[in-house]
């Protein structure tokens, strides 16, 4: 990964964290601030900033991040965390349409597109996770424990689980992609 892409990604994370923290300061006097709506809006703001930034500059993660670890390759860890159930819940609630670019067409080229779509979704959620983590730390520093708790809960549901789902999917798709390249 080029160094400039890493710098752009770090700058996007910092900018998004500042914007989300400023948003929280702005709404801290409102009644719904202590409820999940504030954390959900913080997540939505971070994801909107990330998706907008994607149109300006490429976002990427370090090369070492993409290596599938041994404990991921077998899928047992993700099964224990209920990733299969999480995926079914996303489909049931209609959230699977959010990642319209993560689809398999049934062709060899579709496998490559699927892998790229999985990686894009994973980058978005990793960056959003980091933004909400920084915002969570900020909320703790301001003694906003209720907000911090909701930020942590939303971060796990909206970012940690989607990242685990994408990593699980990638651990299954990438070997197929490698085999199709060798054929």
Secondary structure by P-SEA (a helix, b strand, c coil): ccaaaaaaaaaaaaaaaaaaaaaaaaaccccccccaaaaaaaaaaaaaaaaaaaacbbbbccccccccccccccaaaaaaaaaaaaaaaaaaaccccccccccccccaaaaaaaaaaaaaaaaaaaaaaaaaaaaaaaaaaacaaaaaaaaaaaaaaacaaaaaaaaaaaaacaaaaaaaaac
